[in-house]
């Protein structure tokens, strides 16, 4: 499972890096992102702009006061 800790990445660079990494993944893989806040804006952006994003199976867990682990799955098969 690809994992990316974005807490040390400048905010303006986070989403482009995440989108690039997600694009490189194979169908059925899940991108795990570690962040200092709930990445709800990223979820909504992915849901609106990335057809391969499996929003139904998205999960986020708060693992510490300033640590959130979000799982962004890529659909197993692409719809036409």
HELIX and SHEET records of a PDB file:
HELIX    1   1 UNK A   11  UNK A   24  1                                  14    
HELIX    2   2 UNK A   40  UNK A   49  1                                  10    
HELIX    3   3 UNK A   55  UNK A   57  5                                   3    
SHEET    1   A 4 UNK A   3  UNK A   5  0                                        
SHEET    2   A 4 UNK A  30  UNK A  35  1                                        
SHEET    3   A 4 UNK A  67  UNK A  73 -1                                        
SHEET    4   A 4 UNK A  59  UNK A  64 -1                                        
END                                                                             
